[in-house]
Each structure stands twice: as C-alpha cells, then as structure tokens.
Amino acid sequence: MVRRVLGDALRSLGVTETCVADILLAASEACGNAVRHGGPANRYEVGAAIGNGRCELRVMDGGLGLTTIPQHYPPPDMEHGRGILIMQSVVDEITFDVTPGRGTTVHLKKTLTWDDPTPTTQTETPKVLATV
C-alpha cells in the first residue's frame, strides 16, 4: 500500500520515473527492515511529505532499536544485511532515531527530479501524503 500511494502521488506531480523508483526502493527496504526488526507484532508506521522540491519519508517501528549501521555489503552468500546500504545509495540523506527497547525511526530524504520542471512544482509547500 505504501508503494502504491507514494508512487501515485509522485507520478501525479510529474516526478521522473527514475526518481520515483529510487524513492520506492528506499521505502520498501525501510518497511522491510521495520517488519523484520520491528518487534513481535511486526507493526510499523510510515509518514511521507512532498514539497519544496523533495520527498521526505519516515518509517517508525517498535522494535529493540538499531544497534549498528553496516559499513559494507555482506558476503554474496548472506541473505540479509543490504537494506541500509541500498537505501543510502538511492536517497540523498538517511538518518536514524533510535530509542533502545522502543524502536527505530528511519528518515529518508530525496531531492525530486521532474519530467517537466516548473517553478510552481518545485517550490510548493510540503504536503503530508499519509501516515500508514
């Protein structure tokens, strides 16, 4: 649902498909991590805002909290451990708010690129799409 709502919103504003794909990949990785590490209920919350020429996402879970950030990709035979590095490669900024024992919030920010850039599209005030 997150991918559909976010992708439709970005496309309706005329964001390039490459930029949309990058944002959706980062969102998928953040949501996947929230499900995997977000605690026994696998519950998480997603917030998104688009404005001022950028998209900002926030993915919050209620797990134990992120303990380390990987510095390099794991060996090819490992099934997990690439999510944060993938997110870093497709967004402009990624930060984490960690509350040990109470969860992690991942903040993702990306400057938007436009199919047909116009000053009004790039300077709109931020709009919160949804919190899921």
C-alpha positions as CSV (number, residue, x, y, z in Angstrom):
1,M,0.0,0.0,0.0
2,V,2.8,2.4,0.8
3,R,4.4,1.9,-2.6
4,R,1.1,2.4,-4.4
5,V,0.1,5.6,-2.6
6,L,3.6,7.2,-2.6
7,G,4.2,6.2,-6.3
8,D,0.9,7.5,-7.5
9,A,1.4,10.8,-5.6
10,L,4.9,11.3,-7.0
11,R,3.9,10.4,-10.6
12,S,0.8,12.7,-10.4
13,L,3.2,15.6,-9.7
14,G,5.4,14.8,-12.7
15,V,8.4,13.3,-10.8
16,T,10.6,11.3,-13.2
17,E,10.2,7.5,-13.1
18,T,13.9,7.1,-12.1
19,C,13.4,9.3,-9.1
20,V,10.1,7.5,-8.2
21,A,11.8,4.1,-8.5
22,D,14.6,5.2,-6.1
23,I,12.2,6.5,-3.5
24,L,10.0,3.4,-3.7
25,L,13.1,1.1,-3.4
26,A,14.2,3.0,-0.3
27,A,10.7,2.9,1.2
28,S,10.5,-0.9,0.5
29,E,13.8,-1.5,2.2
30,A,12.8,0.6,5.2
31,C,9.5,-1.1,5.6
32,G,11.1,-4.5,5.2
33,N,13.5,-3.7,8.0
34,A,10.6,-2.5,10.1
35,V,8.8,-5.8,9.6
36,R,11.9,-7.8,10.2
37,H,13.2,-5.9,13.3
38,G,10.1,-4.1,14.5
39,G,9.1,-6.3,17.3
40,P,6.8,-9.2,17.8
41,A,3.7,-7.5,16.3
42,N,5.5,-6.5,13.1
43,R,3.8,-3.2,13.3
44,Y,5.2,0.0,11.8
45,E,4.1,3.5,10.8
46,V,5.0,5.4,7.6
47,G,4.8,9.1,7.1
48,A,5.5,10.9,3.8
49,A,5.7,14.6,2.8
50,I,6.3,16.1,-0.6
51,G,7.2,19.7,-1.0
52,N,10.0,22.2,-1.6
53,G,11.4,20.0,-4.4
54,R,11.9,17.0,-2.2
55,C,10.3,13.9,-0.7
56,E,10.7,13.0,2.9
57,L,9.8,9.6,4.4
58,R,9.7,8.5,8.0
59,V,9.4,4.8,8.9
60,M,8.9,4.0,12.6
61,D,8.9,0.6,14.3
62,G,8.6,-0.5,17.9
63,G,11.4,-3.0,18.0
64,L,14.5,-3.2,20.1
65,G,16.3,-0.4,18.2
66,L,19.0,-0.4,15.6
67,T,22.3,-1.4,17.1
68,T,24.8,-0.9,14.3
69,I,24.9,0.5,10.8
70,P,26.8,-1.7,8.2
71,Q,29.8,-0.1,6.6
72,H,30.0,-2.5,3.6
73,Y,27.8,-5.1,1.9
74,P,27.8,-8.6,3.4
75,P,29.3,-11.6,1.5
76,P,27.2,-12.7,-1.5
77,D,26.1,-15.9,0.2
78,M,24.3,-13.9,3.0
79,E,20.6,-13.5,2.6
80,H,20.2,-10.3,4.6
81,G,22.1,-7.1,5.6
82,R,21.9,-5.0,2.4
83,G,18.9,-2.8,3.2
84,I,20.5,0.2,4.8
85,L,23.3,0.3,2.2
86,I,20.7,0.1,-0.6
87,M,18.8,3.0,0.9
88,Q,22.0,5.0,1.3
89,S,22.7,4.5,-2.4
90,V,19.3,5.8,-3.7
91,V,18.4,8.7,-1.4
92,D,20.2,12.0,-0.6
93,E,20.0,11.7,3.2
94,I,19.3,8.9,5.6
95,T,19.2,9.3,9.4
96,F,18.1,7.2,12.3
97,D,16.5,8.0,15.6
98,V,17.0,5.0,17.9
99,T,15.4,4.5,21.3
100,P,16.8,1.3,22.7
101,G,14.0,-1.1,23.5
102,R,11.4,1.2,22.0
103,G,12.1,1.3,18.3
104,T,13.9,2.9,15.4
105,T,12.7,5.7,13.1
106,V,14.3,5.9,9.7
107,H,14.3,9.3,8.0
108,L,14.8,9.3,4.2
109,K,15.1,12.5,2.1
110,K,15.5,12.8,-1.6
111,T,15.5,15.8,-4.0
112,L,13.0,15.3,-6.7
113,T,13.6,15.4,-10.4
114,W,10.8,16.4,-12.7
115,D,9.6,15.3,-16.2
116,D,8.7,18.9,-16.9
117,P,10.2,21.2,-14.3
118,T,8.2,24.3,-13.5
119,P,8.9,26.8,-10.6
120,T,5.5,26.1,-9.0
121,T,6.0,22.4,-8.9
122,Q,9.4,22.7,-7.2
123,T,8.5,25.3,-4.6
124,E,5.2,24.1,-3.3
125,T,4.8,24.0,0.5
126,P,5.2,20.5,1.9
127,K,2.1,18.2,1.8
128,V,1.8,15.3,4.1
129,L,0.5,12.4,2.0
130,A,-0.5,10.0,4.6
131,T,0.5,8.2,7.7
132,V,0.0,4.5,7.3
